[in-house]
Amino acid sequence: MTVSNFLDFFDSYYIFGDSLSDVNNFTALDPVGPIPQLNLFNQGRFTNGNESEGVWVDYFTNELNLELSSFYQGGIASGEVTVVDGINFALGADTSGSKNISPLDEFFDLGLTNQVDQFVDLVETGIVESVDDSLIINWIGANDYLDVALTQPDTVDTPEEITDFASQVVDNITSSLTTFLDLGAEVIVVPNMLDLGLTPLANLNQVAEVVTNLSIAHNEALETSLTQVREDYPDVRIIEVDMFDFSGEIYPEFENNTEGATETNLYPAPFTPVNLDPNLFPGSLENYEAASQRAEDFFWWDSVHPTTAVHELVFEHILDTITGELITTGTRGDDLLIGSNGKERILGFSGNDTITGGTGNDTLIGGAGDDVLLGESGNDSLIGGSGNDLLIGGPGDDTLNGGPGNDTLVGESGDDFLMGMSGNDLLIGGPGNDTLNGGTGNDTLVGSEGNNLFIGSPGSNLIHGGTGEDTLQYRAVRRRFEFEGTPELFTASSPQFGTDTLINVEFIQFRDGLFAVSDLLS
């Protein structure tokens, strides 16, 4: 997906999660605490690197040229900070529930539960105006599993206990997803759990097998849960990103992958500040950049956090997965492209293509050739491109644009907008209050049921209002037109627009006023 495609697809972006996605949130709450250490995690990231090359979110925002505000930096809820492209709520050490495994938990209400509550408050107060065209990414759960394996190992000692605990974590995540969906979210990305058994922390504390099994149980429960969510919300797109297999694939690519770049092999207790290796990491901000460069061949920066080199690969994997789910592109030949549930964009390219959108708010683009575009349910955007195209919106408030050629546009039910562009087009609104504009050419416009608005354009057009009170709008003054006929069937003529034949049109809107047809003919 190109940058322009992504920016066309979404208006705003919201990130939820833990230290893997945290950008300056944890340091805002605990600027002088030991986690993250200022000489280990620079510029508020739980990795090496900086704001341009830090965690995967940094690569994401830089690639798309986005400005995301960090929620816990403050000022968003009060309106002091203007939200430009979205908000990052991800907080280091947060779990999927209402717990944070750092000392901050004693002083604040934290965890994913709080992240979601803060987001809901912003929506309800109008600071976040709408989430309909937003991309939400929710990646969390690692702290739940590492914490329980290290501090309460006897509670995840059997396969049944592992399954039960993973189900609790997934239930928390699912609850957040349904909250987002009930607010109007249409696209949510949910990365699953990477293999936590690969972390140096798990290996050196001899819990690698347990956390690997927890990771597997998490992903199995998550897949089952997401399937149910898709059934309950058929018009949205839930995208699962496979991080487990991906982490296993890239792990061998790093020469140093069994220990963190900044640590010795000593772990006196879980989640205590790391022991810096003075031979590799001098422990000073002045030498931070050099130490970061020396870590290029390391998978882990410390005991649990990947290096920025890994984060770059994670970003690419997430972006590729989203692209594959949301964008379908045809060939130069005659393609049959069928969409699925949820929001997506399908591009026919050249050839005589047939494109079906499925449920959700879809964008279908035929391209060159004589194409058939079927929006089906949802508020769809159909663009025919060049050629003689057939566009059928289906249920929902659809936008149909025929493009050059002699096109047929059918809105069907809903309040639709139909634009013929150039060519001799046939536009049929269907039930609903539709807007029909034939564009240049000799067009036939049929309103059918509802109170429809017709836009006058050059050409000799036939306009049939159907039932309801319909209005024809000319961007000209009344005195430039001549009228002849009866209120049920009459003509409107002008040098600029030509001669239109009108059937069952009740009103005409000019620049200088709205007139009843009966008054114009009297």
QUILINKA-V959345 format. One record per backbone hydrogen bond with DSSP energy under -0.5 kcal/mol. CO is the residue of the C=O (numbers start at 1). NH is the residue of the N-H. If there is no record, write none. Layout:
co->CO nh->NH
co->CO nh->NH
//
This chain:
co->2 nh->6
co->3 nh->7
co->4 nh->8
co->5 nh->9
co->6 nh->10
co->12 nh->135
co->13 nh->87
co->14 nh->137
co->15 nh->89
co->15 nh->90
co->16 nh->139
co->17 nh->91
co->18 nh->21
co->18 nh->22
co->19 nh->46
co->20 nh->56
co->25 nh->29
co->26 nh->29
co->26 nh->30
co->30 nh->33
co->37 nh->40
co->37 nh->41
co->40 nh->42
co->41 nh->44
co->42 nh->45
co->44 nh->24
co->45 nh->47
co->47 nh->42
co->53 nh->50
co->55 nh->54
co->55 nh->58
co->55 nh->59
co->56 nh->60
co->57 nh->61
co->58 nh->62
co->59 nh->63
co->60 nh->64
co->61 nh->65
co->61 nh->66
co->66 nh->68
co->67 nh->85
co->67 nh->86
co->69 nh->71
co->69 nh->88
co->70 nh->73
co->71 nh->74
co->75 nh->80
co->75 nh->81
co->76 nh->79
co->80 nh->82
co->81 nh->83
co->82 nh->84
co->85 nh->13
co->86 nh->69
co->87 nh->15
co->87 nh->89
co->88 nh->71
co->91 nh->94
co->93 nh->101
co->95 nh->112
co->97 nh->113
co->98 nh->110
co->99 nh->95
co->102 nh->105
co->103 nh->106
co->104 nh->107
co->104 nh->108
co->108 nh->110
co->110 nh->114
co->111 nh->114
co->111 nh->115
co->112 nh->116
co->113 nh->117
co->114 nh->118
co->115 nh->119
co->116 nh->120
co->117 nh->121
co->118 nh->122
co->119 nh->123
co->120 nh->124
co->121 nh->125
co->122 nh->127
co->122 nh->128
co->123 nh->126
co->127 nh->129
co->131 nh->134
co->131 nh->186
co->133 nh->11
co->133 nh->12
co->134 nh->136
co->134 nh->187
co->135 nh->14
co->136 nh->189
co->137 nh->16
co->139 nh->18
co->141 nh->145
co->142 nh->146
co->143 nh->147
co->144 nh->148
co->145 nh->149
co->146 nh->150
co->147 nh->151
co->148 nh->152
co->152 nh->155
co->153 nh->156
co->154 nh->157
co->158 nh->162
co->159 nh->163
co->160 nh->164
co->161 nh->165
co->162 nh->166
co->163 nh->167
co->164 nh->168
co->165 nh->169
co->166 nh->170
co->167 nh->171
co->168 nh->172
co->169 nh->173
co->170 nh->174
co->171 nh->175
co->172 nh->176
co->173 nh->177
co->174 nh->178
co->175 nh->179
co->176 nh->180
co->177 nh->181
co->178 nh->182
co->179 nh->183
co->180 nh->185
co->181 nh->184
co->186 nh->237
co->186 nh->343
co->187 nh->136
co->188 nh->239
co->189 nh->138
co->190 nh->241
co->194 nh->196
co->195 nh->198
co->196 nh->199
co->199 nh->203
co->200 nh->204
co->201 nh->205
co->202 nh->207
co->202 nh->208
co->203 nh->206
co->207 nh->211
co->208 nh->212
co->209 nh->213
co->210 nh->214
co->211 nh->215
co->212 nh->216
co->213 nh->217
co->214 nh->218
co->215 nh->219
co->216 nh->220
co->217 nh->221
co->218 nh->222
co->219 nh->223
co->220 nh->224
co->221 nh->225
co->222 nh->226
co->223 nh->227
co->224 nh->228
co->225 nh->229
co->226 nh->230
co->227 nh->231
co->228 nh->232
co->229 nh->233
co->233 nh->236
co->236 nh->238
co->237 nh->188
co->237 nh->239
co->238 nh->240
co->239 nh->190
co->240 nh->242
co->241 nh->192
co->241 nh->243
co->242 nh->246
co->243 nh->247
co->244 nh->248
co->245 nh->249
co->246 nh->250
co->247 nh->251
co->248 nh->252
co->250 nh->253
co->251 nh->254
co->253 nh->255
co->255 nh->257
co->256 nh->299
co->260 nh->263
co->262 nh->277
co->265 nh->267
co->269 nh->272
co->274 nh->276
co->275 nh->264
co->276 nh->278
co->277 nh->280
co->277 nh->281
co->280 nh->282
co->284 nh->287
co->285 nh->288
co->287 nh->291
co->288 nh->292
co->289 nh->293
co->290 nh->294
co->291 nh->295
co->292 nh->295
co->293 nh->296
co->295 nh->298
co->297 nh->256
co->299 nh->307
co->300 nh->261
co->301 nh->262
co->303 nh->201
co->305 nh->301
co->305 nh->302
co->307 nh->310
co->307 nh->311
co->308 nh->312
co->309 nh->313
co->310 nh->314
co->311 nh->315
co->312 nh->316
co->313 nh->317
co->314 nh->318
co->315 nh->319
co->316 nh->320
co->317 nh->321
co->318 nh->322
co->319 nh->323
co->320 nh->324
co->321 nh->325
co->322 nh->326
co->323 nh->327
co->326 nh->328
co->326 nh->345
co->328 nh->347
co->333 nh->335
co->335 nh->337
co->335 nh->354
co->336 nh->338
co->337 nh->339
co->337 nh->356
co->344 nh->363
co->345 nh->328
co->346 nh->348
co->346 nh->365
co->347 nh->330
co->351 nh->353
co->353 nh->372
co->354 nh->337
co->355 nh->374
co->356 nh->339
co->360 nh->362
co->362 nh->381
co->363 nh->346
co->364 nh->383
co->365 nh->348
co->369 nh->371
co->371 nh->390
co->372 nh->355
co->373 nh->375
co->373 nh->392
co->374 nh->357
co->378 nh->380
co->380 nh->399
co->381 nh->364
co->382 nh->401
co->383 nh->366
co->387 nh->389
co->389 nh->408
co->390 nh->373
co->391 nh->410
co->392 nh->375
co->395 nh->378
co->396 nh->398
co->398 nh->417
co->399 nh->382
co->400 nh->419
co->401 nh->384
co->404 nh->387
co->405 nh->407
co->407 nh->426
co->408 nh->391
co->409 nh->428
co->410 nh->393
co->414 nh->416
co->416 nh->435
co->417 nh->400
co->418 nh->437
co->419 nh->402
co->423 nh->425
co->425 nh->427
co->425 nh->444
co->426 nh->409
co->427 nh->446
co->428 nh->411
co->431 nh->414
co->432 nh->434
co->434 nh->453
co->435 nh->418
co->436 nh->455
co->437 nh->420
co->441 nh->443
co->443 nh->462
co->444 nh->427
co->445 nh->464
co->446 nh->429
co->450 nh->452
co->452 nh->471
co->453 nh->436
co->454 nh->456
co->454 nh->473
co->455 nh->438
co->458 nh->441
co->459 nh->461
co->461 nh->463
co->461 nh->501
co->462 nh->445
co->462 nh->464
co->463 nh->465
co->463 nh->503
co->464 nh->447
co->468 nh->470
co->470 nh->506
co->470 nh->507
co->471 nh->454
co->472 nh->474
co->472 nh->509
co->473 nh->456
co->474 nh->476
co->476 nh->511
co->477 nh->480
co->478 nh->481
co->482 nh->493
co->484 nh->491
co->487 nh->505
co->488 nh->504
co->489 nh->486
co->490 nh->502
co->491 nh->484
co->492 nh->500
co->493 nh->482
co->494 nh->498
co->497 nh->459
co->498 nh->494
co->498 nh->500
co->500 nh->492
co->500 nh->502
co->501 nh->463
co->502 nh->490
co->503 nh->465
co->504 nh->506
co->506 nh->517
co->507 nh->472
co->508 nh->510
co->508 nh->515
co->509 nh->474
co->510 nh->513
co->513 nh->510
co->515 nh->508
co->516 nh->519
co->516 nh->520
co->517 nh->521
co->518 nh->522
co->519 nh->522
//
